[in-house]
Structure formats: structure tokens, C-alpha cells
Amino acid sequence: MSIAKLDKAIIIEEKTLTNRRDEYYKLLGEIVDEDDLEKLVYTSLHHIAFIDYLLGTEVKENKRLESVINQINKKRSTSYTLSDFHIKL
């Protein structure tokens, strides 16, 4: 991970963020059927939403995240929505 500190600012490269986000999507694909990993699923979804926020993507416009949430809802009988992962600062 490339991190640089410039006068009280931290810069993280976009490629690093997108790679990390892709790893979270991969992780979700691997653990979606595991019943005892509910917290990890929820946390991973939040991490994805936060990374997309850092990259400037609005959660409500994130079709990839929406698709994954729909798959998780079907497989786990949950009722997550995109608004559950909306980040407002």
C-alpha cells in the first residue's frame, strides 16, 4: 500500500483502494454461504461502501454493491439496502 504524508494530509493511491475493494468483493463471494460470519459480511459491505465513498462514488448509484447486497439478501435471508451503507459526513 502506498501511503504518503504531506503536511498533515494522507494520500492513498486510487489503485490501492480499488485493489482493496476488489479483495472485499472476493471475500464476500467466498463467505456468503457461511452462517457464522454475519458480522464479517456486514463489515465487508461497510468497507466497500467507505472505499467507494473515498473514490467519489455515491452509494445509491453503486450498482455493483447493490447487486452483491441482493445476492446476500437472497442467500442469507437478510434485508440489507443500499441506504444501510450510506456514508454521510
DSSP file (Angstrom, degrees, kcal/mol; ACC not computed):
  #  RESIDUE AA STRUCTURE BP1 BP2  ACC     N-H-->O    O-->H-N    N-H-->O    O-->H-N    TCO  KAPPA ALPHA  PHI   PSI    X-CA   Y-CA   Z-CA
    1    1 A M              0   0    0      0, 0.0     2,-0.7     0, 0.0    11,-0.0   0.000 360.0 360.0 360.0 129.4    0.0    0.0    0.0
    2    2 A S        +     0   0    0     11,-0.1    11,-1.0     2,-0.0     2,-0.4  -0.822 360.0 167.2 -94.8 116.0    1.4    3.4   -1.0
    3    3 A I  E     -A   12   0A   0     -2,-0.7     2,-0.4     9,-0.2     9,-0.2  -0.995   9.4-176.6-129.7 133.7    0.8    6.0    1.6
    4    4 A A  E     -A   11   0A   0      7,-1.5     7,-2.2    -2,-0.4     2,-0.6  -0.980  17.1-143.6-129.5 143.4    2.5    9.4    1.8
    5    5 A K  E     +A   10   0A   0     -2,-0.4     2,-0.5     5,-0.2     5,-0.2  -0.933  20.0 177.7-109.4 122.1    2.2   12.1    4.4
    6    6 A L        -     0   0    0      3,-2.5     3,-0.4    -2,-0.6    -2,-0.0  -0.923  67.5 -39.4-127.8 105.2    2.2   15.7    3.1
    7    7 A D  S    S-     0   0    0     -2,-0.5    -1,-0.1     1,-0.3     3,-0.1   0.912 125.4 -36.2  44.4  63.3    1.8   18.5    5.5
    8    8 A K  S    S+     0   0    0      1,-0.2     2,-0.4     0, 0.0    -1,-0.3   0.725 118.8 110.4  64.7  26.3   -0.9   16.8    7.7
    9    9 A A        -     0   0    0     -3,-0.4    -3,-2.5     2,-0.0     2,-0.5  -0.973  55.9-148.2-126.9 144.8   -2.5   15.1    4.7
   10   10 A I  E     -A    5   0A   0     -2,-0.4     2,-0.5    -5,-0.2    -5,-0.2  -0.953  10.2-162.4-114.3 130.7   -2.6   11.5    3.8
   11   11 A I  E     -A    4   0A   0     -7,-2.2    -7,-1.5    -2,-0.5     2,-0.5  -0.951   6.2-174.9-115.1 126.0   -2.6   10.4    0.2
   12   12 A I  E     -A    3   0A   0     -2,-0.5    -9,-0.2    -9,-0.2    -2,-0.0  -0.983  30.4-115.8-119.7 129.3   -3.7    6.9   -0.7
   13   13 A E     >  -     0   0    0    -11,-1.0     4,-1.7    -2,-0.5     3,-0.3  -0.305  15.2-128.0 -66.9 144.6   -3.4    5.9   -4.4
   14   14 A E  H  > S+     0   0    0      1,-0.2     4,-2.8     2,-0.2     5,-0.2   0.875 108.5  57.8 -58.8 -40.2   -6.6    5.0   -6.2
   15   15 A K  H  > S+     0   0    0      1,-0.2     4,-2.3     2,-0.2    -1,-0.2   0.885 104.3  52.3 -60.4 -38.8   -5.2    1.7   -7.4
   16   16 A T  H  > S+     0   0    0     -3,-0.3     4,-2.1     2,-0.2    -1,-0.2   0.920 111.1  46.8 -62.5 -44.3   -4.6    0.7   -3.8
   17   17 A L  H  X S+     0   0    0     -4,-1.7     4,-2.7     2,-0.2    -2,-0.2   0.917 112.6  48.4 -65.1 -44.0   -8.2    1.5   -2.9
   18   18 A T  H  X S+     0   0    0     -4,-2.8     4,-2.3     1,-0.2    -1,-0.2   0.880 111.2  50.8 -67.5 -35.8   -9.6   -0.3   -5.9
   19   19 A N  H  X S+     0   0    0     -4,-2.3     4,-1.8    -5,-0.2    -1,-0.2   0.918 111.8  47.3 -64.6 -42.2   -7.5   -3.4   -5.3
   20   20 A R  H  X S+     0   0    0     -4,-2.1     4,-1.8     2,-0.2    -2,-0.2   0.916 111.2  51.3 -65.1 -42.4   -8.6   -3.5   -1.6
   21   21 A R  H  X S+     0   0    0     -4,-2.7     4,-2.1     1,-0.2    -1,-0.2   0.913 108.5  51.6 -60.1 -43.4  -12.3   -3.1   -2.7
   22   22 A D  H  X S+     0   0    0     -4,-2.3     4,-2.2     1,-0.2    -1,-0.2   0.859 106.5  54.5 -62.5 -35.3  -11.9   -6.0   -5.1
   23   23 A E  H  X S+     0   0    0     -4,-1.8     4,-2.6     2,-0.2    -1,-0.2   0.878 106.9  50.9 -65.7 -37.5  -10.5   -8.1   -2.3
   24   24 A Y  H  X S+     0   0    0     -4,-1.8     4,-2.5     2,-0.2    -2,-0.2   0.903 109.6  49.9 -66.3 -40.3  -13.6   -7.4   -0.2
   25   25 A Y  H  X S+     0   0    0     -4,-2.1     4,-1.9     2,-0.2    -2,-0.2   0.913 111.8  48.7 -62.3 -41.2  -15.9   -8.4   -3.1
   26   26 A K  H  X S+     0   0    0     -4,-2.2     4,-1.5     2,-0.2    -2,-0.2   0.923 110.3  51.2 -63.5 -44.4  -13.9  -11.6   -3.5
   27   27 A L  H  X S+     0   0    0     -4,-2.6     4,-1.9     1,-0.2     3,-0.3   0.914 108.0  52.2 -59.4 -44.4  -14.1  -12.2    0.3
   28   28 A L  H  X S+     0   0    0     -4,-2.5     4,-1.4     1,-0.2    -1,-0.2   0.893 106.6  53.7 -60.5 -39.8  -17.9  -11.8    0.2
   29   29 A G  H  < S+     0   0    0     -4,-1.9    -1,-0.2     1,-0.2    -2,-0.2   0.836 111.9  45.8 -62.5 -32.6  -18.2  -14.3   -2.6
   30   30 A E  H  < S+     0   0    0     -4,-1.5    -2,-0.2    -3,-0.3    -1,-0.2   0.801 121.5  33.9 -80.3 -30.8  -16.3  -16.8   -0.5
   31   31 A I  H >< S+     0   0    0     -4,-1.9     3,-1.9     1,-0.2     6,-0.2   0.432  82.7 102.2-108.8   0.7  -18.1  -16.3    2.8
   32   32 A V  T 3< S+     0   0    0     -4,-1.4    -1,-0.2     1,-0.3    -3,-0.1   0.802  87.0  46.7 -59.2 -29.5  -21.7  -15.5    1.7
   33   33 A D  T 3  S+     0   0    0     -3,-0.2     2,-0.7    -4,-0.2    -1,-0.3   0.486  86.5 103.6 -91.0  -2.8  -22.8  -19.1    2.5
   34   34 A E    X   -     0   0    0     -3,-1.9     3,-1.1     1,-0.2    -3,-0.0  -0.718  56.0-161.2 -85.3 116.2  -21.1  -19.3    5.9
   35   35 A D  G >  S+     0   0    0     -2,-0.7     3,-0.6     1,-0.2    -1,-0.2   0.823  84.9  54.9 -66.7 -33.4  -23.8  -18.8    8.6
   36   36 A D  G 3  S+     0   0    0      1,-0.2    -1,-0.2     2,-0.1     3,-0.2   0.336  93.8  71.1 -87.6   9.4  -21.4  -17.9   11.4
   37   37 A L  G <>  +     0   0    0     -3,-1.1     4,-2.1    -6,-0.2    -1,-0.2  -0.063  53.2 125.7-115.0  33.2  -19.8  -15.0    9.6
   38   38 A E  H <> S+     0   0    0     -3,-0.6     4,-2.4     1,-0.2     5,-0.2   0.888  75.0  50.8 -59.5 -42.6  -22.6  -12.5    9.6
   39   39 A K  H  > S+     0   0    0      1,-0.2     4,-2.6    -3,-0.2    -1,-0.2   0.884 109.4  51.1 -65.2 -37.7  -20.5   -9.7   11.2
   40   40 A L  H  > S+     0   0    0      2,-0.2     4,-2.3     1,-0.2    -1,-0.2   0.887 109.9  49.9 -67.3 -38.7  -17.8  -10.2    8.6
   41   41 A V  H  X S+     0   0    0     -4,-2.1     4,-2.1     2,-0.2    -2,-0.2   0.955 113.9  44.6 -62.3 -50.3  -20.3   -9.9    5.8
   42   42 A Y  H  X S+     0   0    0     -4,-2.4     4,-1.9     1,-0.2    -2,-0.2   0.909 114.5  48.9 -62.0 -43.9  -21.8   -6.7    7.2
   43   43 A T  H  X S+     0   0    0     -4,-2.6     4,-2.4     1,-0.2    -1,-0.2   0.890 109.3  52.6 -64.2 -40.5  -18.3   -5.2    7.9
   44   44 A S  H  X S+     0   0    0     -4,-2.3     4,-2.4     1,-0.2    -1,-0.2   0.897 107.3  52.0 -64.0 -40.2  -17.1   -6.0    4.5
   45   45 A L  H  X S+     0   0    0     -4,-2.1     4,-2.3     1,-0.2    -1,-0.2   0.898 110.2  49.4 -61.6 -39.9  -20.1   -4.3    2.9
   46   46 A H  H  X S+     0   0    0     -4,-1.9     4,-2.5     2,-0.2    -2,-0.2   0.902 109.2  51.8 -65.9 -40.8  -19.3   -1.2    5.0
   47   47 A H  H  X S+     0   0    0     -4,-2.4     4,-2.6     2,-0.2    -2,-0.2   0.920 109.8  49.4 -61.4 -43.2  -15.7   -1.3    3.9
   48   48 A I  H  X S+     0   0    0     -4,-2.4     4,-2.6     1,-0.2     5,-0.2   0.935 111.4  49.0 -60.8 -46.6  -16.7   -1.4    0.3
   49   49 A A  H  X S+     0   0    0     -4,-2.3     4,-2.0     1,-0.2    -1,-0.2   0.892 112.2  48.8 -61.4 -39.8  -19.1    1.5    0.7
   50   50 A F  H  X S+     0   0    0     -4,-2.5     4,-2.4     2,-0.2    -1,-0.2   0.911 110.6  49.6 -68.7 -41.8  -16.4    3.5    2.5
   51   51 A I  H  X S+     0   0    0     -4,-2.6     4,-1.7     1,-0.2    -2,-0.2   0.928 111.6  49.1 -61.4 -44.3  -13.8    2.8   -0.2
   52   52 A D  H  <>S+     0   0    0     -4,-2.6     5,-3.1     1,-0.2     4,-0.4   0.876 108.6  54.1 -63.3 -36.3  -16.3    3.8   -2.9
   53   53 A Y  H ><5S+     0   0    0     -4,-2.0     3,-1.3     3,-0.2    -2,-0.2   0.927 107.8  49.7 -60.6 -45.0  -17.0    7.0   -0.8
   54   54 A L  H 3<5S+     0   0    0     -4,-2.4    -1,-0.2     1,-0.3    -2,-0.2   0.825 110.1  51.5 -63.0 -30.8  -13.3    7.8   -0.8
   55   55 A L  T 3<5S-     0   0    0     -4,-1.7    -1,-0.3    -5,-0.2    -2,-0.2   0.478 123.0-106.9 -85.1  -3.1  -13.3    7.2   -4.6
   56   56 A G  T < 5S+     0   0    0     -3,-1.3     2,-0.5    -4,-0.4    -3,-0.2   0.623  72.0 139.7  90.8  14.6  -16.2    9.6   -5.1
   57   57 A T      < -     0   0    0     -5,-3.1    -1,-0.3    -6,-0.1     2,-0.3  -0.808  50.4-130.7 -94.4 127.1  -18.9    7.1   -5.8
   58   58 A E    >   -     0   0    0     -2,-0.5     3,-1.2     1,-0.1     4,-0.3  -0.561  12.9-134.1 -72.4 136.5  -22.3    7.7   -4.3
   59   59 A V  G >  S+     0   0    0      1,-0.3     3,-1.7    -2,-0.3     7,-0.1   0.897 104.8  57.1 -59.1 -41.7  -23.6    4.6   -2.5
   60   60 A K  G 3  S+     0   0    0      1,-0.3    -1,-0.3    23,-0.1    22,-0.1   0.690 109.0  47.3 -66.6 -16.6  -27.1    5.0   -4.1
   61   61 A E  G <  S+     0   0    0     -3,-1.2     2,-1.3    21,-0.1    -1,-0.3   0.361  82.5 110.2-101.1   3.2  -25.5    4.9   -7.5
   62   62 A N    <>  +     0   0    0     -3,-1.7     4,-2.1    -4,-0.3     5,-0.1  -0.651  38.2 174.6 -88.1  93.5  -23.3    1.8   -6.9
   63   63 A K  H  > S+     0   0    0     -2,-1.3     4,-2.3     2,-0.2    -1,-0.2   0.832  77.4  55.4 -69.1 -33.5  -24.8   -0.9   -9.0
   64   64 A R  H  > S+     0   0    0      2,-0.2     4,-2.1     1,-0.2    -1,-0.2   0.940 110.9  44.2 -66.0 -45.4  -22.1   -3.5   -8.2
   65   65 A L  H  > S+     0   0    0      1,-0.2     4,-2.6     2,-0.2    -2,-0.2   0.905 112.3  53.4 -63.9 -41.2  -22.7   -3.1   -4.4
   66   66 A E  H  X S+     0   0    0     -4,-2.1     4,-2.3     1,-0.2    -1,-0.2   0.903 108.1  50.4 -60.1 -41.6  -26.4   -3.2   -5.0
   67   67 A S  H  X S+     0   0    0     -4,-2.3     4,-2.0     2,-0.2    -1,-0.2   0.911 111.4  47.6 -63.0 -43.6  -26.1   -6.5   -6.9
   68   68 A V  H  X S+     0   0    0     -4,-2.1     4,-2.6     2,-0.2    -2,-0.2   0.906 110.5  52.1 -65.4 -41.4  -23.9   -8.0   -4.1
   69   69 A I  H  X S+     0   0    0     -4,-2.6     4,-2.8     1,-0.2    11,-0.2   0.916 108.9  50.7 -61.1 -42.8  -26.4   -6.9   -1.5
   70   70 A N  H  X S+     0   0    0     -4,-2.3     4,-1.9     2,-0.2    -1,-0.2   0.898 110.9  48.6 -62.3 -40.3  -29.2   -8.5   -3.4
   71   71 A Q  H  X S+     0   0    0     -4,-2.0     4,-2.3     2,-0.2    -2,-0.2   0.916 112.5  48.1 -64.7 -43.2  -27.3  -11.8   -3.6
   72   72 A I  H  X S+     0   0    0     -4,-2.6     4,-2.7     1,-0.2     6,-0.3   0.916 109.3  53.4 -64.5 -42.7  -26.5  -11.7    0.1
   73   73 A N  H  X>S+     0   0    0     -4,-2.8     4,-1.1     1,-0.2     5,-0.7   0.894 111.6  45.9 -59.3 -40.4  -30.2  -11.0    0.9
   74   74 A K  H  <5S+     0   0    0     -4,-1.9    -1,-0.2    -5,-0.2    -2,-0.2   0.912 118.7  40.1 -69.3 -42.7  -31.3  -14.0   -1.1
   75   75 A K  H  <5S+     0   0    0     -4,-2.3    -2,-0.2     1,-0.2    -1,-0.2   0.797 126.9  32.0 -78.6 -28.9  -28.7  -16.4    0.3
   76   76 A R  H  <5S-     0   0    0     -4,-2.7    -1,-0.2    -5,-0.2    -2,-0.2   0.418  99.7-122.0-111.2   0.3  -28.8  -15.2    3.9
   77   77 A S  T  <5 +     0   0    0     -4,-1.1     2,-0.2    -5,-0.3    -3,-0.2   0.908  65.4 139.3  56.8  43.7  -32.4  -14.1    4.3
   78   78 A T      < -     0   0    0     -5,-0.7    -1,-0.2    -6,-0.3    -2,-0.1  -0.560  52.5-140.1-106.3 175.9  -31.4  -10.6    5.3
   79   79 A S        +     0   0    0     -2,-0.2     2,-0.1    -3,-0.1    -9,-0.1  -0.231  37.6 157.7-134.5  46.8  -32.9   -7.3    4.2
   80   80 A Y        -     0   0    0    -11,-0.2     2,-0.3     3,-0.0    -7,-0.1  -0.392  17.7-169.7 -69.1 149.3  -29.9   -5.0    3.6
   81   81 A T    >   -     0   0    0     -2,-0.1     3,-1.2     1,-0.1     4,-0.4  -0.885  37.8-106.2-131.2 165.7  -30.4   -2.0    1.4
   82   82 A L  G >  S+     0   0    0     -2,-0.3     3,-1.7     1,-0.3     4,-0.1   0.863 118.5  62.5 -60.0 -34.7  -28.0    0.5   -0.1
   83   83 A S  G >  S+     0   0    0      1,-0.3     3,-1.1     2,-0.2    -1,-0.3   0.739  90.2  68.1 -66.7 -20.3  -29.2    3.1    2.3
   84   84 A D  G <  S+     0   0    0     -3,-1.2    -1,-0.3     1,-0.2    -2,-0.2   0.749 107.2  39.9 -64.7 -22.4  -27.9    0.9    5.2
   85   85 A F  G <  S+     0   0    0     -3,-1.7    -1,-0.2    -4,-0.4     2,-0.2   0.174  83.0 133.4-114.9  15.6  -24.4    1.6    3.9
   86   86 A H    <   -     0   0    0     -3,-1.1     2,-0.6    -4,-0.1   -36,-0.1  -0.489  45.0-148.6 -68.8 134.0  -24.8    5.3    3.1
   87   87 A I        +     0   0    0     -2,-0.2     2,-0.5   -38,-0.1   -28,-0.1  -0.925  18.6 177.5-109.8 122.5  -21.9    7.4    4.4
   88   88 A K              0   0    0     -2,-0.6    -2,-0.0     1,-0.1     0, 0.0  -0.981 360.0 360.0-128.4 120.6  -22.7   10.9    5.4
   89   89 A L              0   0    0     -2,-0.5    -1,-0.1     0, 0.0    -2,-0.0   0.389 360.0 360.0-114.8 360.0  -20.0   13.1    6.9
